[in-house]
Amino acid sequence: SSQVFQNTRCDSCAFCALGPGQMLSRTFASLRPLAPSIRHFSAVKLPADSNQAQGIGQYAKDLLEGKFGDNVDASVYERVEMFHTDSVMCGISALALKTNAPTILREEALTYADAKGATVFGSSAKCAPEKVIAANASAVREWDSNGTVFGFNPSIPGHDAGEFGHNDFYPVVMAAAQVTGQVDGKKALLAMIALDEIRGRLAEVFSLKSYKIDHVVHGAIASAAVYGALLGASVEEIESAIGMAVAHYIPFRAIRAGKQLSDSKGASAAISTEAAVLSVRRAMRGFVGPKDIFRNPEAIFRFFEPTTGTGKSKDNIDITLGNKVRWGPGPSPFNLILSHSGDDFAVMGMHFKLGLYEHQSAGALEGAINALVNNPELVSGGVDGIAGINIIAYEPAFGIIGDPAKKDPKTRQSADHSMAFIVSRILQKVLKTGKVPGTMDEAWMELMLSPYDYGKDALYEKDTRALMEKITFSHGGPEYDAKYPDGIPTAIDITLKSGKVISSGMVMYPSGHARNATADLKKILQHKNRMLGDIVFQDRATVDQFVNRLVTMKDASAADACSLYDFDFSKMKQHDCIDG
């Protein structure tokens, strides 16, 4: 993409030319295919040799207090509203189907009465805000079906670390709105934009997964900053809260190791955010946490990516205490750029899931759906007419969700991280009906994977299991690996018993991906919201009424924002627990 840097002194890297806290204005050609519009933004730079914990706190306060003016583009508000609505519908449907962790954490929150607190989904009872956030964030994440970020923004130097993340943290903002009673709908959306900006940009500069740390740390840091800013915490108090979150509460990827996953995987964001918000509350009471945590040589950032005393090779570092330089003063491993105006915010590069599936399966799903739409004869032979299915993928998808060991999932959490299961569920749906939708958008809606596609009955459905046995995986090698995380490079070849091979070709930007320019995203998400809402509410009119409140929240008063999550929990549709 072409780049034009305004008001800078360095032709090779405009960001390096800026001093601490200095604002940057930039225009550049959009990275999205088929959308050659010029995008604009202004940002602050937090240099590696500055106190970035204070800088993040100052950024959150300045943005939410209006220091930068009312200059966030309407498209950014619209995008975060779409992600927020999607997350809420995921959350309340997970509660309606009695999933374990959200139900337990909701019940737990209701035992922590706090007249100055916040409310869980479907209740007006005020409870301790950190407990409410844990409950609501757990519900939002349970289906693994809400927004995703891949932490890749090559338009900003150094912002290409490629860390994962999900849009699990909006309950932080809504809890703060309820605690203060002074946050209207537009300010709540702006706070969500700020939260996504901080965690999204951190995902671009520091890869937690490389060190077996769970990605939710970035969201916890952002949650501490934004919750603190909304509650009126000082910059120093926010710095203390971030320091506590990083020093005391680091979740390792042990929570998601193994073939059969537990509640800890889905509740990771909830538990880390609970700790972050508790840290803010303690800091505002006077508890002093570790300062300047990003430059602390014994905190995760410099511990895993040393900036001093490393010699010639960072792969062979003297970590003994005798290496005084290694453990001495030094910068953090990264500069951090945070947007405050225009339309190039991190949330604009985040991705939607058009149904329930692990996002790295999106390329395979797009390929399978494309093969069906363009080759309707594929369904005529049914399951028995398919001789084999080969999925060509990149790392890490090939080694994680493409692991052949995951072809025998026994839990919902394991099934939605099995590419073989996910692709098989889509295929068996169309093979069962014998009818192929006419367009890609229609196919995504008609074949959309719902919670029931991962329930106890679906796990052992015979056609799904039969199709899984026909699936093999191939690593696409350097050609595929190099294209991730810019896209989700995947191809699928379906071989029929007749010998005919139907190939999707490489898919880069599947429907729901931020750079996809072909899908009717609003239409497909409306279908998804109704699919999930029909699980919760007794009739479609009530579904649409509830969704409309979320979609129009930018116009909500502070009082209306406080009641956004209210509905009569006792009148939800009654279901057996989806997991048995």
C-alpha positions in Angstrom: 0.0 0.0 0.0 1.2 3.5 -0.6 1.7 5.7 2.4 1.9 9.5 2.8 3.1 10.7 6.2 2.2 14.3 7.1 4.1 16.6 9.4 7.0 14.2 10.0 10.8 14.4 9.7 11.7 10.9 8.7 11.1 9.7 5.2 11.9 6.0 6.0 9.8 5.7 9.2 7.5 8.5 10.2 6.7 6.9 13.5 10.3 7.0 14.6 10.4 10.7 14.0 7.8 11.4 16.6 8.6 12.3 20.2 6.7 10.9 23.3 3.0 11.7 23.1 3.4 13.5 19.8 0.4 13.1 17.5 0.7 11.6 14.0 -1.5 12.3 11.0 -1.4 9.8 8.1 -3.3 8.8 5.0 -2.8 5.6 3.1 -4.5 3.4 0.5 -6.8 0.9 2.0 -5.5 -2.6 2.4 -8.9 -4.1 1.7 -9.3 -5.6 -1.8 -11.8 -3.9 -4.0 -12.0 -0.9 -1.7 -9.4 1.6 -2.9 -10.6 4.4 -0.7 -8.2 6.6 1.2 -8.4 6.1 5.0 -7.3 8.7 7.5 -6.3 8.7 11.2 -4.5 10.6 13.8 -2.7 8.8 16.6 -0.4 9.1 19.6 2.9 7.3 19.8 4.1 5.7 23.0 7.8 5.1 22.5 9.6 2.1 23.8 11.7 4.3 26.1 8.7 5.9 27.8 6.4 4.8 30.6 3.8 3.1 28.4 1.6 2.0 31.3 1.0 5.7 32.1 0.8 6.5 28.4 -2.0 3.9 27.9 -3.9 5.4 30.9 -3.5 8.9 29.6 -4.6 7.9 26.1 -7.8 6.3 27.5 -8.6 9.3 29.7 -7.9 11.8 26.9 -10.0 10.0 24.3 -13.0 9.5 26.7 -12.8 13.0 28.1 -12.9 14.5 24.6 -9.4 16.0 24.5 -9.0 14.9 20.8 -12.4 16.2 19.9 -15.3 14.3 18.3 -13.3 13.0 15.4 -13.9 9.3 15.3 -15.5 8.4 12.0 -19.1 7.1 12.0 -17.9 3.9 10.3 -15.9 3.0 13.4 -18.9 3.5 15.7 -20.9 1.3 13.4 -18.3 -1.4 13.3 -17.9 -1.6 17.1 -21.7 -1.6 17.5 -21.9 -4.6 15.2 -19.2 -6.4 17.2 -21.0 -5.5 20.5 -24.4 -6.7 19.3 -22.8 -9.9 18.0 -21.2 -10.5 21.4 -24.4 -10.0 23.4 -26.4 -12.4 21.3 -23.7 -15.0 21.7 -23.7 -14.4 25.5 -27.4 -14.6 26.2 -27.9 -17.7 24.0 -25.1 -19.4 25.9 -27.0 -18.8 29.1 -30.3 -19.9 27.6 -28.7 -23.3 26.7 -27.4 -23.6 30.2 -23.7 -23.8 29.4 -21.6 -24.5 32.4 -19.1 -21.7 33.1 -21.4 -18.8 32.2 -24.2 -20.3 34.4 -21.9 -20.8 37.3 -20.3 -17.4 37.1 -23.6 -15.7 36.7 -24.9 -17.4 39.8 -21.7 -16.5 41.6 -22.0 -12.9 40.7 -25.6 -12.7 42.0 -24.3 -13.6 45.5 -22.1 -10.5 45.6 -24.7 -7.8 46.1 -23.4 -4.3 45.6 -25.9 -1.3 45.5 -23.3 0.7 43.5 -22.4 -2.2 41.2 -23.5 -3.5 37.8 -25.9 -6.2 36.4 -25.5 -9.5 34.8 -27.4 -10.4 31.6 -31.1 -10.6 32.3 -31.2 -9.2 35.8 -31.6 -5.8 37.4 -29.9 -6.8 40.6 -26.7 -4.8 41.3 -23.7 -6.9 42.0 -19.9 -6.4 42.4 -18.7 -5.1 39.0 -15.7 -7.5 38.7 -18.0 -10.4 39.3 -20.6 -9.2 36.8 -17.9 -8.7 34.2 -16.6 -12.2 34.8 -20.1 -13.6 34.3 -21.0 -11.6 31.2 -17.6 -11.9 29.5 -17.7 -15.7 30.1 -21.1 -15.9 28.4 -19.9 -13.8 25.5 -16.9 -16.0 24.9 -18.6 -19.4 25.5 -19.6 -20.2 21.9 -16.2 -18.9 20.5 -18.3 -17.2 17.9 -17.7 -13.4 18.5 -15.1 -11.1 17.0 -11.5 -12.0 16.4 -8.2 -10.1 15.9 -5.0 -11.5 14.4 -2.7 -8.6 15.5 -1.4 -7.8 12.0 -1.1 -4.3 10.7 1.8 -3.9 8.3 0.9 -0.3 7.6 2.5 0.6 11.0 6.2 -0.4 11.4 6.6 -3.1 14.0 2.8 -3.7 14.3 2.9 -7.2 12.8 3.4 -9.6 15.8 0.3 -11.6 14.9 -1.2 -12.2 18.3 -4.8 -13.6 18.6 -7.6 -12.0 20.5 -11.3 -11.8 20.7 -14.0 -9.2 21.3 -14.8 -10.5 24.8 -14.3 -7.3 26.8 -17.4 -5.1 26.1 -19.0 -6.0 29.4 -16.2 -4.0 31.1 -17.6 -0.8 29.5 -21.2 -1.6 30.3 -20.4 -2.4 33.9 -18.6 1.0 34.2 -21.6 2.7 32.6 -23.9 1.1 35.2 -21.6 1.9 38.1 -21.3 5.6 37.2 -24.8 6.1 35.7 -23.1 8.8 33.6 -22.1 7.1 30.3 -24.5 7.4 27.4 -24.6 5.1 24.5 -22.2 7.1 22.3 -19.6 7.3 25.0 -20.0 3.6 25.8 -19.3 2.8 22.1 -16.3 5.2 22.2 -15.0 3.4 25.3 -15.4 0.0 23.4 -13.4 1.5 20.5 -10.7 2.6 23.0 -10.6 -0.9 24.6 -10.3 -2.6 21.2 -7.7 -0.1 20.2 -5.4 -0.8 23.1 -5.7 -4.5 23.1 -5.7 -4.7 19.3 -2.5 -2.6 19.0 -0.8 -4.6 21.8 -1.6 -7.7 19.8 0.2 -6.2 16.9 3.4 -5.5 18.8 3.8 -8.4 21.3 3.0 -12.1 20.5 2.0 -13.7 23.8 1.4 -17.1 22.2 5.1 -17.3 21.3 5.8 -17.7 25.0 2.9 -19.9 25.8 1.0 -17.1 27.4 -2.8 -16.8 26.7 -3.8 -13.9 24.5 -6.2 -12.4 27.1 -3.5 -10.5 28.8 -3.7 -7.7 26.2 -7.5 -7.5 26.9 -6.9 -7.3 30.6 -4.5 -4.4 30.2 -7.0 -2.6 28.0 -9.8 -3.3 30.4 -7.9 -1.8 33.4 -7.2 1.3 31.4 -10.7 1.9 30.1 -12.6 0.9 33.2 -10.3 3.2 35.2 -10.8 6.1 32.8 -14.6 5.7 32.9 -14.5 5.6 36.7 -12.3 8.7 36.9 -9.1 7.0 38.1 -5.9 9.0 37.8 -3.2 8.1 35.3 -1.1 6.8 38.2 -3.9 4.7 39.5 -4.4 3.2 36.0 -0.7 2.5 35.9 -0.9 0.7 39.2 -3.8 -1.4 38.0 -2.0 -2.4 34.8 1.1 -3.2 36.9 -0.9 -5.4 39.2 -2.6 -7.2 36.3 0.7 -8.0 34.6 2.7 -8.8 37.8 0.1 -10.9 39.6 -2.2 -12.4 37.0 -0.6 -14.0 33.9 -2.5 -16.9 32.4 -0.5 -19.5 30.5 -1.8 -21.5 27.6 -2.0 -24.5 29.9 -5.7 -23.6 30.0 -6.1 -24.7 26.4 -3.6 -27.6 26.1 -4.7 -31.1 25.3 -7.2 -32.8 23.0 -10.3 -32.2 25.2 -10.7 -28.6 26.4 -12.2 -27.4 29.7 -14.2 -24.4 31.0 -10.9 -22.6 31.7 -10.3 -22.0 28.0 -13.6 -20.3 27.4 -13.5 -18.3 30.7 -10.0 -17.1 30.3 -10.9 -13.6 29.2 -13.5 -13.4 31.9 -11.2 -14.4 34.7 -8.3 -12.2 33.6 -10.6 -9.2 33.2 -12.1 -9.8 36.7 -8.6 -9.5 38.1 -7.9 -6.4 36.0 -11.0 -4.6 37.2 -10.4 -5.7 40.8 -6.9 -4.2 40.4 -8.5 -0.9 39.3 -10.7 -0.8 42.3 -7.8 -1.5 44.6 -5.7 1.1 43.0 -8.4 3.7 43.4 -8.5 2.8 47.1 -4.8 3.6 47.3 -3.1 0.3 46.7 0.2 0.9 44.7 1.1 -1.7 42.1 4.3 -2.1 40.2 5.1 1.0 38.1 6.3 1.3 34.5 5.5 -2.4 34.0 6.4 -2.5 30.2 10.0 -1.5 31.0 10.3 -3.8 34.0 13.0 -6.3 33.1 11.3 -9.0 35.1 7.8 -8.6 33.7 6.7 -10.6 30.8 7.6 -8.1 28.0 11.3 -7.7 28.7 11.6 -11.1 30.3 10.7 -12.8 27.0 12.0 -10.2 24.6 15.1 -8.6 26.3 16.2 -5.2 25.1 19.5 -5.0 27.0 22.4 -7.4 27.6 21.5 -9.7 24.8 24.8 -9.8 22.9 24.7 -10.7 19.2 22.0 -13.4 19.4 18.6 -13.2 21.1 18.4 -17.0 20.8 21.2 -17.5 23.2 21.0 -15.1 26.1 22.8 -15.1 29.4 19.8 -14.9 31.8 21.9 -15.4 35.0 21.8 -12.7 37.6 25.4 -11.9 36.8 24.3 -10.3 33.5 23.6 -7.0 35.2 22.9 -5.3 32.0 20.2 -7.8 31.1 18.3 -7.2 34.3 19.0 -3.4 34.4 17.2 -0.4 33.0 16.1 -0.5 29.4 13.3 0.2 27.0 10.2 -2.0 26.4 10.4 -4.3 23.3 8.1 -2.1 21.2 6.7 1.3 20.3 2.9 1.5 20.5 0.7 3.6 18.1 -2.9 4.3 19.3 -5.4 6.0 17.0 -7.7 8.7 18.4 -9.3 10.2 15.2 -10.4 9.2 11.8 -11.3 5.7 10.6 -8.2 3.6 11.0 -8.8 2.0 14.4 -7.8 -1.5 15.4 -11.5 -2.6 15.5 -11.7 -1.9 11.7 -9.2 -4.8 11.1 -11.1 -7.3 13.3 -13.0 -10.2 11.9 -16.6 -11.6 12.4 -17.5 -15.2 12.7 -20.6 -16.0 10.6 -21.8 -18.7 12.9 -20.0 -21.0 15.4 -16.5 -22.0 14.4 -12.8 -21.4 15.3 -11.8 -18.5 13.1 -8.9 -20.3 11.5 -11.4 -22.6 9.9 -13.0 -19.7 8.1 -10.9 -20.2 5.0 -11.8 -23.9 4.8 -15.5 -23.1 5.3 -15.4 -20.5 2.6 -13.7 -23.0 0.3 -16.2 -25.7 1.0 -19.2 -23.4 0.5 -17.7 -22.0 -2.7 -17.3 -25.6 -4.0 -20.9 -26.4 -3.2 -22.4 -23.2 -4.7 -20.4 -23.6 -7.9 -20.7 -27.4 -8.2 -24.3 -28.3 -7.0 -23.9 -31.8 -8.4 -21.5 -32.5 -5.5 -24.5 -33.3 -3.3 -26.2 -35.8 -5.6 -24.1 -38.7 -4.3 -24.5 -37.9 -0.6 -21.8 -38.8 1.9 -21.0 -42.0 0.0 -20.4 -40.1 -3.2 -17.4 -38.3 -1.6 -14.1 -40.3 -1.8 -11.9 -37.9 0.1 -11.5 -34.3 1.2 -8.1 -32.7 1.5 -7.6 -29.3 3.3 -4.5 -27.4 2.6 -3.7 -24.9 5.4 -1.0 -22.7 6.9 0.7 -22.9 10.2 -0.6 -22.5 12.9 -4.0 -23.8 11.6 -2.4 -26.9 10.2 -0.8 -27.9 13.5 -3.5 -26.8 15.9 -7.1 -27.2 14.6 -6.0 -29.4 11.7 -4.4 -31.9 14.1 -5.6 -35.4 13.1 -5.9 -36.2 16.8 -8.8 -33.7 16.9 -10.9 -35.9 14.6 -12.5 -37.5 17.6 -13.9 -34.6 19.7 -15.8 -35.5 22.8 -16.7 -32.1 24.1 -18.2 -29.0 22.4 -15.1 -27.0 23.2 -12.9 -29.5 21.4 -15.3 -29.9 18.5 -15.2 -26.1 17.7 -11.4 -26.4 17.6 -11.4 -29.3 15.2 -11.3 -28.2 11.5 -12.4 -31.7 10.5 -15.5 -31.5 12.6 -16.4 -28.0 11.6 -16.1 -28.6 7.8 -17.9 -31.9 8.2 -20.9 -30.3 9.9 -21.3 -27.8 7.1 -21.1 -30.5 4.4 -23.5 -32.9 6.2 -26.1 -30.1 6.4 -26.2 -29.6 2.6 -25.8 -33.3 1.8 -28.7 -34.1 4.1 -31.1 -31.7 2.3 -29.7 -32.4 -1.2 -30.2 -28.7 -2.0 -27.4 -26.2 -2.6 -28.1 -22.5 -2.0 -27.7 -20.3 -5.1 -25.2 -17.6 -3.7 -22.4 -17.5 -1.2 -24.4 -15.2 1.1 -27.4 -17.5 1.0 -25.2 -20.5 1.7 -23.6 -18.8 4.7 -27.0 -18.1 6.2 -28.7 -21.4 5.3 -25.8 -23.5 6.4 -24.8 -21.4 9.4 -23.4 -23.4 12.2 -25.4 -23.0 15.4 -24.9 -24.1 19.0 -26.8 -27.2 18.2 -24.1 -28.2 15.7 -21.8 -28.8 18.7 -24.2 -30.2 21.2 -24.1 -33.7 22.6 -26.2 -35.2 19.8 -24.2 -33.5 17.0 -20.8 -34.7 18.4 -21.6 -38.3 17.4 -23.9 -37.8 14.4 -23.0 -40.6 12.0 -22.7 -38.6 8.8 -20.5 -36.0 10.5 -18.3 -38.8 11.8 -18.2 -40.5 8.4 -17.1 -37.3 6.7 -14.4 -36.6 9.3 -12.9 -40.0 8.4 -12.6 -38.8 4.8 -10.7 -35.7 5.6 -6.9 -35.3 5.4 -4.7 -32.3 5.9 -1.7 -30.9 4.0 0.6 -28.2 5.0 0.7 -25.5 2.3 4.3 -24.7 3.1 6.0 -21.4 2.8 3.6 -20.1 0.2 0.7 -20.4 2.7 2.6 -19.6 5.9 3.8 -16.3 4.4 0.2 -15.1 3.7 -0.9 -15.5 7.4 -2.0 -13.5 9.3 -2.6 -11.0 6.5 -5.3 -13.6 5.4 -6.4 -17.1 6.2 -4.8 -19.0 3.3 -6.6 -22.2 2.9 -7.7 -24.5 0.0 -10.0 -27.5 -0.1 -10.1 -30.3 -2.7 -13.1 -32.6 -2.7 -12.6 -35.9 -4.6 -15.8 -37.6 -5.7 -16.2 -41.4 -6.2 -16.4 -40.7 -9.9 -12.8 -39.4 -9.8 -13.7 -35.8 -10.3 -11.8 -33.4 -8.1 -13.5 -30.1 -7.1 -11.0 -27.5 -5.9 -11.7 -24.3 -4.2 -8.4 -22.7 -4.9 -6.7 -20.7 -2.3 -9.0 -18.6 -0.1 -7.4 -15.6 1.5 -10.2 -13.4 2.8 -13.3 -15.5 3.6 -16.7 -13.9 4.4 -16.5 -12.2 7.8 -12.8 -11.3 7.4 -12.1 -7.6 7.7 -10.6 -7.5 4.2 -13.4 -9.4 2.5 -15.3 -7.1 0.1 -17.9 -9.5 -1.3 -20.1 -10.7 1.6 -23.2 -8.8 2.7 -22.0 -8.6 6.2 -25.0 -6.8 7.7 -27.5 -9.2 6.2 -25.6 -12.3 7.4 -25.1 -10.9 10.9 -28.8 -10.1 11.1 -29.5 -13.7 10.3 -27.0 -14.8 13.0 -28.5 -12.4 15.6 -31.9 -13.8 14.9 -30.7 -17.4 15.0 -29.2 -16.9 18.4 -32.1 -14.7 19.6 -34.6 -17.4 18.7 -32.9 -19.6 21.3 -33.5 -17.0 24.0 -36.8 -15.3 23.4 -40.3 -16.6 22.9 -41.0 -14.9 19.6 -39.3 -13.1 16.7 -40.8 -9.7 17.6 -39.1 -9.8 21.0 -35.8 -10.8 19.4 -35.9 -7.9 17.0 -36.9 -5.5 19.7 -34.0 -6.6 21.9 -31.5 -6.5 19.0 -32.7 -3.0 17.9 -31.8 -1.6 21.3 -28.3 -2.8 20.8 -28.1 -1.7 17.2 -29.2 1.9 18.1 -27.3 2.2 21.3 -25.3 5.2 20.0 -28.5 7.3 20.6 -29.2 5.9 24.0 -29.2 8.1 27.1 -27.1 7.2 30.1 -30.2 5.7 31.8 -31.1 3.7 28.7 -27.5 2.5 28.4 -27.6 1.2 31.9 -30.6 -1.0 31.1 -29.3 -2.3 27.7 -28.8 -5.8 29.0 -32.1 -6.1 30.8 -34.7 -8.7 30.0 -36.8 -11.1 32.0 -34.5 -14.1 32.5 -37.4 -16.2 33.9 -39.3 -15.9 30.6 -36.5 -17.2 28.4 -37.3 -20.3 26.3 -36.6 -23.3 28.4 -34.0 -25.8 27.1 -32.1 -28.8 28.4 -28.4 -28.1 28.9 -26.9 -28.4 25.4 -23.9 -30.4 26.7 -26.1 -33.0 28.4 
